[in-house]
């Protein structure tokens, strides 16, 4: 696994966990209980989105360095 792939996976994973945790915290403060399925959905949705953004940014940086 190359460095770019590791960066994409790590960034997506950590970003997703932080986002899902914050959203779970907002639910907790609103008086709702912890819902595992909502946490998983938030983590997957945001993780995929962040991974795509990291991939795009890394490709743009690579393209810029070649020129």
C-alpha positions as YAML, in Angstrom:
chain: A
units: angstrom
residues:
- id: 1
  name: UNK
  ca: [0.00, 0.00, 0.00]
- id: 2
  name: UNK
  ca: [1.51, 3.30, -1.02]
- id: 3
  name: UNK
  ca: [1.63, 6.52, 0.98]
- id: 4
  name: UNK
  ca: [-1.24, 8.15, -0.89]
- id: 5
  name: UNK
  ca: [-3.61, 5.27, -0.16]
- id: 6
  name: UNK
  ca: [-2.64, 5.27, 3.52]
- id: 7
  name: UNK
  ca: [-3.30, 9.01, 3.74]
- id: 8
  name: UNK
  ca: [-6.72, 8.61, 2.16]
- id: 9
  name: UNK
  ca: [-7.72, 5.78, 4.50]
- id: 10
  name: UNK
  ca: [-6.39, 7.46, 7.65]
- id: 11
  name: UNK
  ca: [-7.93, 10.83, 6.84]
- id: 12
  name: UNK
  ca: [-11.28, 9.33, 5.99]
- id: 13
  name: UNK
  ca: [-11.36, 7.13, 9.08]
- id: 14
  name: UNK
  ca: [-10.33, 9.77, 11.60]
- id: 15
  name: UNK
  ca: [-12.51, 12.45, 10.02]
- id: 16
  name: UNK
  ca: [-15.51, 10.13, 10.04]
- id: 17
  name: UNK
  ca: [-15.07, 9.10, 13.68]
- id: 18
  name: UNK
  ca: [-14.69, 12.71, 14.83]
- id: 19
  name: UNK
  ca: [-17.72, 13.87, 12.82]
- id: 20
  name: UNK
  ca: [-19.92, 10.99, 13.98]
- id: 21
  name: UNK
  ca: [-18.83, 11.58, 17.57]
- id: 22
  name: UNK
  ca: [-19.71, 15.26, 17.40]
- id: 23
  name: UNK
  ca: [-23.10, 14.46, 15.90]
- id: 24
  name: UNK
  ca: [-23.73, 11.88, 18.65]
- id: 25
  name: UNK
  ca: [-22.79, 14.54, 21.20]
- id: 26
  name: UNK
  ca: [-25.34, 16.95, 19.74]
- id: 27
  name: UNK
  ca: [-28.00, 14.23, 19.94]
- id: 28
  name: UNK
  ca: [-27.06, 13.54, 23.57]
- id: 29
  name: UNK
  ca: [-27.38, 17.21, 24.51]
- id: 30
  name: UNK
  ca: [-30.78, 17.34, 22.79]
- id: 31
  name: UNK
  ca: [-31.98, 14.61, 25.14]
- id: 32
  name: UNK
  ca: [-31.81, 11.72, 22.68]
- id: 33
  name: UNK
  ca: [-30.00, 8.49, 23.45]
- id: 34
  name: UNK
  ca: [-27.02, 7.10, 21.59]
- id: 35
  name: UNK
  ca: [-28.17, 5.41, 18.37]
- id: 36
  name: UNK
  ca: [-25.55, 3.10, 16.93]
- id: 37
  name: UNK
  ca: [-27.10, 2.98, 13.45]
- id: 38
  name: UNK
  ca: [-27.13, 6.76, 13.17]
- id: 39
  name: UNK
  ca: [-23.49, 6.86, 14.34]
- id: 40
  name: UNK
  ca: [-22.52, 4.27, 11.70]
- id: 41
  name: UNK
  ca: [-24.45, 6.10, 8.98]
- id: 42
  name: UNK
  ca: [-22.80, 9.43, 9.86]
- id: 43
  name: UNK
  ca: [-19.36, 7.82, 9.97]
- id: 44
  name: UNK
  ca: [-19.78, 6.05, 6.61]
- id: 45
  name: UNK
  ca: [-21.30, 9.03, 4.82]
- id: 46
  name: UNK
  ca: [-18.75, 11.55, 6.05]
- id: 47
  name: UNK
  ca: [-15.85, 9.10, 5.75]
- id: 48
  name: UNK
  ca: [-16.57, 8.45, 2.08]
- id: 49
  name: UNK
  ca: [-16.98, 12.17, 1.40]
- id: 50
  name: UNK
  ca: [-13.73, 13.10, 3.14]
- id: 51
  name: UNK
  ca: [-11.84, 10.25, 1.43]
- id: 52
  name: UNK
  ca: [-12.95, 11.52, -1.97]
- id: 53
  name: UNK
  ca: [-11.89, 15.07, -1.08]
- id: 54
  name: UNK
  ca: [-8.48, 13.91, 0.17]
- id: 55
  name: UNK
  ca: [-7.97, 11.84, -2.99]
- id: 56
  name: UNK
  ca: [-8.85, 14.83, -5.17]
- id: 57
  name: UNK
  ca: [-6.49, 17.13, -3.25]
- id: 58
  name: UNK
  ca: [-3.60, 14.66, -3.40]
- id: 59
  name: UNK
  ca: [-4.05, 14.25, -7.17]
- id: 60
  name: UNK
  ca: [-4.08, 18.01, -7.62]
- id: 61
  name: UNK
  ca: [-0.88, 18.35, -5.58]
- id: 62
  name: UNK
  ca: [0.75, 15.58, -7.60]
- id: 63
  name: UNK
  ca: [-0.26, 17.28, -10.85]
- id: 64
  name: UNK
  ca: [1.10, 20.61, -9.59]
- id: 65
  name: UNK
  ca: [4.45, 19.05, -8.62]
- id: 66
  name: UNK
  ca: [4.88, 17.51, -12.09]
- id: 67
  name: UNK
  ca: [4.49, 20.87, -13.82]
...
